[in-house]
Amino acid sequence: MENSYRFYTNKDCIYLPCHKVESTEDFNCMFCYCPLYFLEYCGGNYKDSSGIKDCSDCLIPHKPKGYDYINKKIAEVNEEKIMKKFGRDK
């Protein structure tokens, strides 16, 4: 499978689909649990439910381009931390 390190669908998962979608054909299971969950500004479509992030309406990690978005966001956060650490803001 081409690009299987970026995208795959676990058709054997009993929770598929774990979000409301029309079709599971383009549903990416690579990030079953979103690595951006702990970011205050993740860029996703989430709701605050008594101080707990409810990401049930967010499909960013499950879209075909989700892998690229998540890796770009992680790189941005790391760059911001480095800039802060060394006293240089963007």
ABEGO torsion letter per residue (X at the ends): XBGAAABBBBAABAAOBABBBABAAABBAABABBAAAABABAGBBBBBBGGBBBAAABAAAABAAAAAAAAAAAAAAAAAAAAAAAGBBX
